[in-house]
Amino acid sequence: MRFNKQELLTLATQPSQKFEKEGVLYVRERQEGFFRRTENPAEVPMCEISLACDNLLCDGHGRPPTPVLEIDVQSKSSKTWIKYARTEVVERSSNPNFLTTVSFRASDGLTTETKIRITAFDVRERVSQTATPIGSAIVTFSTVQDTPRLRIPLKSARTTTVGFLTINVWNLEAEDKGNSTESTPSRNAVYSSNNQQQLPSHRRSQSLPPRLGTKIKFPHQGQLKLLFANPFVQTYRFHSGLGGDICVHEIMAESKLCFQFPQHLL
């Protein structure tokens, strides 16, 4: 049997209707855009983590795995693990450093008591995404928030250590709203006492903080929502070799000219 949205709504609002059917219920969601997940690009994450593994076990032929990490979350009131994020696949490495970071947002219903499970998989075939589990680790969200750098063992199904997982944590704060970012300042000209123009000094990049202990700024996206909808935000971090990290924010969004404006015209 198939029911559309209106039929299910009718069954739910009219208790006189009897629905005595047994079987498995499949719910298929249909979206009206290119991207499935909708995020607010202006929302500052509760924290952001980058992941790395070391000493992952090789197979019987001595070949290193092709690892990928999957992040699942579990709320206190639920016993079900929900897939939250996934890293990229690193080809043949026992000590992979993953560029894709994971941002934990308050809008996803995360609390300090939420459990986070990080599972490492060995990808055997990339086209079909055939993979075998290597090991996993479970931590609470409060532990991740309170520890800037966390190194925990990965346990297999037989509770043996198959490698180690390193979690680097950043606490972000919103960048001041303005016409530009701090890396490309648009300030008025400054004049000294002898009426000579002074060029404003260029602040060092966020990847090289001016002092230790500073919080990383989350860039302001301005009026992105005016012309774009259903944004998907992804962040990448990698070492610059100069004692800091380079951060890249990738935002994919669909133009309102594709869906909303034509719908209004129709």
N, C-alpha and C positions, 0 to 999 in steps of 0.2 A: 504494500500500500504506500502511496505517496501523498504527502500533504504539503501544501505551500504555506506561506506565512499567514495568510488570511484564514485558512482552514484551522491551523493550530491555534490562532487567536480565538476563533469561535469556540473551539472545544474547551479552551481554558476559561472563557468568560461565561459559559453556560453550563452550570453544574448538572442540568437535567440530561445532558448528553452522556450516554454510557459508552465508555471506551474500554472494552474488554478484549484486548488483543495481547498475545504473548509473542515474544521474539526479541531480536536485537534491533535497537533503534539507531539509525545512522543519521547524523545531522550534518548537512553539507552547507557551508557558509559561502555566500556569493557576494563578492565585493564589486564596487563600481569604480575601481581604479587599478593602477599598475601595481602598487605596493600594498601588501596585505597589512602590515603593522603601521599604525599611525602614532607618531610621537610629536611632542611639542619641542621644537628646537630651542626654545627659550627656557625650558625647564632645566635647572641646575641639578645634576645627579647628586644623590646622597654620597656616593663615592665612585671612583673608577679604578679598576684593577687591570694590570697586565700580568700575563702568565708565562711561565717558563718551566721546563722539565729538565732533569739531569739524571744520568745513570739509568736510563730505561733499558730493560733487558732486551738482548738480541734473540733472534729465533735459533732453531737448532743448527742452522748453517752459518751462524755468526753474522747474519745480516741485520743491521739496525732497523727499527720499525719506521713506518711512515705515520707519525702521530697526528692526531687532531683531538682537541679537547671539547667536551660538551658540558655546559653548565645547566644544572637543574636546581629548582628552588622548591621548598616545601614549607607551607605556613604552619603555624602551631595548631590550628584547628582542622587541618587536613592531613591525610595520610598518603596523598598522591603527590608524586614528583611531577613538576611541570617544567618542560624544556624552556629555558630562558635565553640562552645564547650559545654560540658556537664559534670557535676560532677557525683560522685557515689551516690547510693541510701543509705540513712541512715534510718534504721528501727526504726519506732515508737519513734519520738523525736520532741519536740516542740522547742528545742534549739540545732540544729545540727551544728557540725563543720565538714566541708567537707575537706578531705585530698587532693583531686585532685585540683591542681592549674590550672590557665589559663594563658598561655603565649601569649602576643600580639606581632606579628612580623610585621616588615615593609614590608616584601615580600608579605603579604596578602592585601596590598593596604590600610592599616589603616592610617588615618591622625588625627590631633588634633580635627577636626570637626566631626569625626565619632561618631555616637550615639551607645551606648551600652545598650541593654535591657536584664535584668536578670529576669527570670520568675521562680517562685517556683511552683512545681507540687506535688500533693499528689498521690503517686503510689498506686493504688488499687490492681493491679495484676501484679506481676513482670515478669511472663513468657511472657505474651502478651504486657507488657509495657502499660497497661491501666492506665491512670492518669487523674486527674482533676486539673485545674489550681487553685492555691491558691491566688497568687498575683504577681505583677511585679513592677519593678523600672527601670527608664530610666535615664542614665547619659551620659555626653559626655566624650570622651576619654581624653581630656585635663584636665577635673576635676579629673579623676582617676590618671593621671600622677602626678598632682601637690599636691595630698593629700595622705600622707602616710597611714592614717587610716580614713575610711569614713563609717559613719553609716546613713542609709537612710531608710525610711519606705517603706514597701511593700503595694501596693494599689491593691484592688480587682477591678473587672469590674464595681462595683458600687462606686468606689473611696473611699472606706472605708479602714482604716488601719487594715491589717490582720497579722502584724508582722513587724520585722525589719531585715534589711540586713546589715552586716558588711563586708567591703572590706579592706583587708590589702594589701598594695602595696609595691613591692620591685623593685628597679632600679638596674639592673645587669650590670656588666662590664666583659669583656673577661679576662680569666685567662692567665697568662703568659705561652707561649708555652715552653715546656720543656720535659724532659724524664719522669716526674712524676708530680703528683699534689702536692699542698702545704701540704696536710694532710699526704702524704707518700713521703717525700723529698728524693732525691737521690743526695746528695752533696758530694764533696770530703772531706776527713778528714782535720780538722783544727788543727794546731799545735800552741801552745803558745810559748812565748819567751824562756822558758826553755826546748823546744823541747818535750813537753808532749802533747799527743793527747787529743783533746777536742771533746766530742761528740756534734754534733749540737743539739740545743734545738728544741723540737717539738712544732710547732706552734699550738695554740688551733684551734679546728675545726671551720668550717664556721658557724655551728649552734650556736657557742658561740663566737661572734666577740670580738677581743682584745680591741676594743674601740667603743664607741657609735658613730653612724653616718657613720660607714664604709659601703662601698658598697659590696654587695655579689658577689663573683666571679662566673662566668659561666664556668664550666669545659671545658677544651679543649679536643676534641675527637680524636686528632691525625689523623692517616691515616685510619680512619674507612671506607672511601669511596673506598679504593683500593679493598677491598674484599666483601663489602656489598653495597646494593642499596635499594632505597625506605625506608629510615628510618622513624620511627614514634617515636616522643619524648614525654614523659609524665613525669611530675614532681609531687611529693607528699611532703607535709610539715605537720609536726605535732609537738606538743609541747613536749619538753624533760623533763619538770619539773624542769629544772635548769636555768630558765630565758632565754632560747633560743629555737630555732626551729631546728628540724632535717630535712634535705632536702635529698630526694631520687630522683635521675634521672633514669628513666627507658627508655631504647632505644630498640625498636624492629626493626629489619632490616632483610632483606632476603639476603641470600648468593648469590653472582653472579654465583656460581657453579650451581644454580638451573635453571637460566633463560638465562643470557647473554652468558655464555660460551657454553652451549649446542646449542644456536641459532647460534653462530658463526661456530660451528662445522657442523651444518646442512646446 
